């Protein structure tokens, strides 16, 4: 069932992670290639595709809330719900009147193929196959509104089976994208004007295809003419070889920025989570990177309220996070997920305690970012400009993920400039003066 016309409109909404964003960009491009006009979410549309997240109970609730909002705003639109929550929460979605199509993980990239004429159906069609563990290719190329950064999907799924995580059930076993297919899309993205690519996946450090590793992907992308920057998205600490660190230190394209999930600053909690490292190993690795990669930026993810996280164990996390050379962290309260081992664990943490601990760590994260940003003042950095902000400053990011704004009347979008950093405009923005284009 395929539609090739110029009469229908399609809109897209993405919930969740960077990988979801990458996938939505690919899916929207497949609709564009079939003749659909792509419109912003909320505008009149014939098809609305919702790419869902199921990482927490709150994410599930947001999905259901968004679906109902779409149905109220566009009661005549063909509504397709795809992705992780479509895979895990199929029954709950079937109970929502007005959904026309539910597509699980295995076939979501082909959602356009399942829509002939976008007309409302009396009940939803459900497509939910067993998730393949084979290597994959993607026929489309990402469609992004801006020409600076683009996400490049290289991997999907995860085999690590952390006791709190539902993603292996939602996305399946770890599998890698064909090496040549990554190169193909990268070249096409650069042809469209993108100068920075962000390598995305569920567990990208486990990339393995016909003898090629994650480092091989990086080295291959460095040979793509016109690609100026390669940024690594979230990557598990146990999957980063020392060779990647050495390469980052020498590369003029690989950004000196690591987002490495920690999850807890207590060894007993880490063990109960089935994380594959100790705190000593994590800390030693950060020090190793710092030794070899100048001005590296570290970000992390931290979970609070995991079963058995006593006040003492939380204080261990708080103390460690204060001491580690982290520039920022994302804080998540533990959420019970069906099918996970953590669901059966005792010693639950009260919701009010989780909320209080989350607030404490978020305050610390703000302070850590301020300290990191303040350390950058006085340096000259290379900035890829992206857009003008509400204050009128043109802003972009450095290689080590510092947001920088400059005063100018000129449109600087998608251009590199050397900027002398002079101060902080806010908690998340440094300001400076342009020295030259680069």
Buried (B, 14 or more C-beta within 10 A) or exposed (E): EEBEEEEBBBBBBBBBBBBBBBBBBBBBBBBBBBEBBBBEBEEEBBBBBBBBBBBBEEBBEBBBEBBBBBBEBBEEBBBBBBBBBBBBBBEEBBEBEBBBBBBBBBBBBBBBBBBEEBEEEEEBEBBBEEBBEEBBEBEBBBBBEEBBBBBBBBBBBBEBEBBBBBBBBBBBEBBBBBBEBBBBBBBBBBEEBBBBBBBBBBBBBBBBBEEBBBBBBBBBBBEBEEBBBBBBBBBBBBBBEEEBBEBBBEBEBBBBBBBBBBBBBBBBBBEBBBBEBEBEEBBEBBEEBBEEBEBBBBBBBBBBBBBBBEEEBBEBBBEBBEEBBBBBBBBBBBBBBEEBBBEEBEEBBEEEBBEEBBEBBBEBBEEBBBEBBEEBBEBEBBBBBBBBBEEEBBBBBBBBBBBBBBEBEEEBBBBBBBBBBEEBBEEEBBBBBBEEEE
